[in-house]
């Protein structure tokens, strides 16, 4: 597998082309996985815009809008890296409200946001319908290796040293969680498209030959 340097603009095209190659007949679920400094939401939003310009419906869902309530999420404290890795994301809620309905055999009825972590209460969003041939892009951190179903996965990889430099000081307590994630779940090896993002303005990509399904 060859590593290819690309521009940020070309990266958007690369991901868009990958999604298009999966076929436009059924809905497609795409994980855009990366720590905050790798800008997964920014990439997902740009890809969604490009897909719409090509005539495909696209919806971006942010994983941070599917966190568990504070009483569960912070049971072991606000800065426990193991809890951050294994206990913050509402995996069941994502399956029920987003990934199952957005799947090829789902209803297409998706809830864009579930939980407002800052206010610690449910969002009041309405459901939206993702039509056949549409694309659901789930953007956020620590998404892979949980048994969540995707047709395609993109992993934005940042080395430990670069992540330490680029993370906000208040978030550096999460570094052991990212180290465990890389060691135990190996997202760089399993992703359909690996993006080397130590320098987000100068990314490089490695593309797999065969898309995966359950991540």
C-alpha positions as CSV (number, residue, x, y, z in Angstrom):
1,X,0.0,0.0,0.0
2,X,1.5,3.3,-1.1
3,X,1.5,6.5,0.8
4,X,0.5,9.5,-1.4
5,X,0.9,13.1,-0.4
6,X,-2.2,15.2,-1.2
7,X,-3.4,18.7,-0.7
8,X,-6.4,19.3,1.7
9,X,-8.5,20.0,-1.4
10,X,-7.4,16.7,-3.0
11,X,-8.1,14.9,0.2
12,X,-11.7,16.0,0.0
13,X,-11.9,14.7,-3.6
14,X,-10.2,11.4,-2.6
15,X,-12.8,10.7,0.1
16,X,-15.6,11.8,-2.2
17,X,-14.4,9.5,-4.9
18,X,-14.1,6.6,-2.4
19,X,-17.7,7.1,-1.4
20,X,-18.9,7.3,-5.0
21,X,-17.0,4.1,-5.8
22,X,-19.2,2.3,-3.2
23,X,-22.1,2.8,-5.5
24,X,-25.0,5.2,-5.5
25,X,-27.9,2.8,-5.3
26,X,-28.1,2.2,-1.6
27,X,-27.4,4.4,1.4
28,X,-23.7,4.4,2.5
29,X,-22.4,4.9,6.1
30,X,-19.0,6.5,6.4
31,X,-16.9,6.9,9.5
32,X,-14.6,9.9,9.5
33,X,-12.5,9.1,12.6
34,X,-9.8,11.2,14.2
35,X,-8.8,13.2,17.3
36,X,-10.0,16.8,17.4
37,X,-6.7,18.3,16.0
38,X,-7.1,16.2,12.8
39,X,-10.4,18.0,12.1
40,X,-12.7,15.1,11.2
41,X,-15.9,17.3,11.3
42,X,-14.3,19.7,8.8
43,X,-13.4,16.9,6.4
44,X,-16.8,15.3,6.7
45,X,-18.6,18.6,6.1
46,X,-16.5,19.3,3.0
47,X,-17.1,15.8,1.6
48,X,-20.8,16.1,2.2
49,X,-20.9,19.4,0.3
50,X,-19.0,17.8,-2.6
51,X,-21.3,14.8,-2.7
52,X,-24.4,17.1,-2.8
53,X,-22.8,18.9,-5.7
54,X,-22.5,15.5,-7.5
55,X,-26.2,14.9,-6.8
56,X,-26.0,12.6,-3.8
57,X,-27.8,13.4,-0.5
58,X,-25.4,13.6,2.4
59,X,-25.8,14.1,6.1
60,X,-23.1,14.8,8.6
61,X,-23.6,13.5,12.2
62,X,-21.1,14.5,14.9
63,X,-20.3,11.8,17.4
64,X,-19.9,14.4,20.2
65,X,-23.7,14.9,19.9
66,X,-24.2,11.2,21.0
67,X,-22.4,11.2,24.4
68,X,-23.9,9.5,27.4
69,X,-25.4,11.6,30.2
70,X,-22.9,13.1,32.7
71,X,-24.1,10.8,35.5
72,X,-22.8,7.8,33.4
73,X,-20.0,9.4,31.4
74,X,-18.3,11.0,34.4
75,X,-18.9,8.3,37.0
76,X,-15.2,7.8,37.4
77,X,-14.3,11.5,37.3
78,X,-13.9,14.1,34.5
79,X,-10.4,13.1,33.5
80,X,-10.4,9.3,33.4
81,X,-8.8,8.2,30.1
82,X,-10.2,4.7,30.2
83,X,-13.7,5.9,30.7
84,X,-13.2,8.4,27.9
85,X,-12.2,5.6,25.6
86,X,-14.8,3.0,26.6
87,X,-17.7,4.8,28.3
88,X,-18.3,8.3,26.9
89,X,-19.9,7.5,23.5
90,X,-23.5,6.3,23.5
91,X,-22.9,3.4,21.1
92,X,-26.4,2.1,21.5
93,X,-27.9,5.5,20.7
94,X,-25.8,5.8,17.6
95,X,-26.9,2.4,16.4
96,X,-30.6,3.0,17.1
97,X,-30.9,6.6,15.9
98,X,-28.3,6.9,13.2
99,X,-26.5,3.8,11.9
100,X,-29.2,1.2,11.7
101,X,-31.8,3.5,10.0
102,X,-29.1,4.9,7.7
103,X,-28.1,1.4,6.6
104,X,-28.9,-0.2,3.3
105,X,-32.0,-1.9,4.8
106,X,-32.9,0.8,7.2
107,X,-35.8,3.3,7.2
108,X,-33.6,6.3,6.4
109,X,-35.1,8.2,9.4
110,X,-32.1,9.6,11.2
111,X,-31.8,11.7,14.4
112,X,-29.0,14.2,13.8
113,X,-28.3,15.0,17.4
114,X,-29.3,13.1,20.6
115,X,-27.5,14.6,23.7
116,X,-26.3,18.1,24.5
117,X,-23.3,17.3,26.7
118,X,-22.7,20.9,27.8
119,X,-26.3,21.3,29.0
120,X,-26.6,17.6,30.0
121,X,-30.0,17.2,28.4
122,X,-31.5,15.8,25.2
123,X,-31.4,17.9,22.1
124,X,-34.8,18.7,20.6
125,X,-33.9,17.9,17.0
126,X,-36.5,16.5,14.5
127,X,-35.7,13.4,12.6
128,X,-34.6,13.8,9.0
129,X,-35.0,11.3,6.2
130,X,-31.9,10.2,4.3
131,X,-33.1,9.0,0.8
132,X,-31.9,5.9,-1.0
133,X,-28.4,6.6,-2.4
134,X,-27.7,9.0,0.4
135,X,-24.5,9.2,2.5
136,X,-24.3,9.3,6.2
137,X,-20.9,10.7,7.5
138,X,-20.3,10.1,11.2
139,X,-17.4,12.4,12.3
140,X,-15.6,12.2,15.6
141,X,-12.9,10.4,17.7
142,X,-12.4,6.8,18.8
143,X,-15.2,5.5,16.5
144,X,-13.6,2.3,15.2
145,X,-13.2,-1.1,16.9
146,X,-16.7,-0.8,18.6
147,X,-18.6,-3.1,16.3
148,X,-20.4,-0.2,14.6
149,X,-21.4,-0.9,11.0
150,X,-20.0,1.3,8.2
151,X,-19.6,0.7,4.5
152,X,-16.5,2.8,4.5
153,X,-14.1,4.1,7.1
154,X,-11.6,7.0,7.0
155,X,-9.1,7.3,9.9
156,X,-7.2,10.5,10.4
157,X,-4.0,9.5,12.1
158,X,-1.8,11.9,14.2
159,X,1.3,10.6,15.9
160,X,1.5,10.8,19.7
161,X,4.0,13.6,19.6
162,X,2.0,15.7,17.2
163,X,-1.2,15.1,19.1
164,X,0.5,16.2,22.3
165,X,1.5,19.4,20.6
166,X,-1.8,20.2,19.0
167,X,-4.3,19.1,21.7
168,X,-5.6,21.9,23.9
169,X,-3.8,21.8,27.3
170,X,-7.2,21.1,29.0
171,X,-7.6,17.9,26.8
172,X,-4.1,16.4,27.2
173,X,-5.4,14.0,29.9
174,X,-7.0,12.1,27.0
175,X,-3.6,11.2,25.5
176,X,-3.5,7.7,27.2
177,X,-6.9,7.0,25.7
178,X,-5.7,7.7,22.2
179,X,-2.6,5.6,22.9
180,X,-4.8,2.6,24.0
181,X,-7.0,3.1,21.0
182,X,-4.1,2.9,18.5
183,X,-2.6,-0.1,20.3
184,X,-5.7,-2.2,20.9
185,X,-8.0,-1.3,18.0
186,X,-5.4,-0.5,15.3
187,X,-7.6,1.9,13.4
188,X,-4.7,2.8,11.0
189,X,-4.5,-0.7,9.8
190,X,-8.3,-1.4,9.5
191,X,-9.4,1.9,7.8
192,X,-10.4,1.9,4.2
193,X,-8.6,5.2,3.8
194,X,-5.8,6.2,6.2
195,X,-4.9,9.9,6.3
196,X,-1.6,10.8,7.8
197,X,-2.5,14.1,9.5
198,X,0.5,15.2,11.6
199,X,0.3,18.3,9.5
200,X,-3.3,18.8,8.5
201,X,-2.3,21.3,5.9
202,X,-0.1,18.7,4.2
203,X,-1.9,15.3,4.5
204,X,-1.0,12.0,2.9
205,X,-3.2,9.0,2.2
206,X,-3.1,5.2,2.0
207,X,-6.1,3.6,0.4
208,X,-7.2,-0.1,0.9
209,X,-8.3,-2.2,-2.0
210,X,-11.4,-3.6,-0.4
211,X,-13.9,-1.7,1.8
212,X,-14.8,-3.2,5.2
213,X,-18.1,-3.4,6.9
214,X,-18.2,-3.8,10.7
215,X,-15.7,-1.6,12.6
